[in-house]
Amino acid sequence: MEVQPMESDRVRFHHVARHLYKPKERWDQVMPRLGDARGRAWKSGCAEAILEAPYPDCDRALPACRAHVLRDHDTLLEPAYMEETAHAEQAGQVGEFLEEESKGPGWALVGDKGVMVIIREVGPTRRPEVKSAYRVVPLRGRRPEDFLKAALQKLSDKTSWKGPR
């Protein structure tokens, strides 16, 4: 698949705030040099209420905050989820959404670092675009293998993928 990254500012901002900045998702396991990305966003002028909102909205953020969060998408989150997409394809950890889970044609993929990537066809050309990228938080454990196991279980539950071939 020739997959395109998330495009709109609103989607990019939302996913950085909701996922990259969420400590429970442990993105430091995906990007070892990540450090305190959420703390850096606060220092750039992001209000905690904006980043912690159930639906973080870039239109409510100060310009400096918005620029910082979108830059974190482009320099941190996008390279991570695009790499995980490539690893998922190589490993065959790709499933088409089941009809009851579907909002139109789409796929879920899980890379070797436990990142769940959701891809949908968009526009008149039906090009595949990343719509979401997150780490499934395991019920128990916080080791990298726990995240991978939780993501693969979700992939199996929600898509046509039924385990290693």
Secondary structure, 3 states (H helix, E strand, C coil): CCCECCCCHHHHHHHHHHHHCCHHHCHHHCCCCCCCHHHHHHHCCCCHHHHCCCCCCHHHCCHHHHHHHHHHHHHHHHHHHHHHHHHHHHHCCEEEECHHHCCCCEEEEECCCCEEEEEEEECCCCEEEEEEEEECCCCCCCCHHHHHHHHHHHHHHHECCCCCC
